[in-house]
Amino acid sequence: MSEWTRWLVAGLLSFALGLVALGNAVAVSIGIVWVTGSMLLLAGSTQAVLGFSDSGFGNKVLSVMLGVLMAMLGISFMRNPLEGTMSITAVITLVIASAGVLRLIWAFRMRQSGYFWMMLFSGSLSILLAGFILANFMQTSERLLGILLGIELLLNGVALSVLALFLRAYTDET
């Protein structure tokens, strides 16, 4: 199988999985939270165990406490994945809103340039998106992670397919 064909297959597979994720957004969101919880549990447990070997009493206590806290968060996510989707959605919404506010600040700092309106538009849309998520929080929180992953897989599939077509057109197959 040629290189471009492998990339095309990967792109088409990613695109198909994106469609599946969008069709099952709640299940995908729960899976994401469960995987996140598993990783937090593993990382927190490791940090807690390794924290006992830290030098100094304060470092040891802080490292172990942070590790236990992270492990407890992981267990909480795994035991209550729907509530975990709400927590992660709240953080994502905060990030989107913060990015929107920063873009608005940047827009007003570049008022004299030709980029003002595009930056203003981008920041405004981010704030509107965050507001939409908050206004529909109970409905969006259980689906948002799956939707975002589905969209990313779709975009990744398109990008890999374009890469494959580029490789097909601009490389010598020998």
Salt bridges, closest charged atoms under 4 A:
GLU142 OE2 - ARG143 NH1 3.45
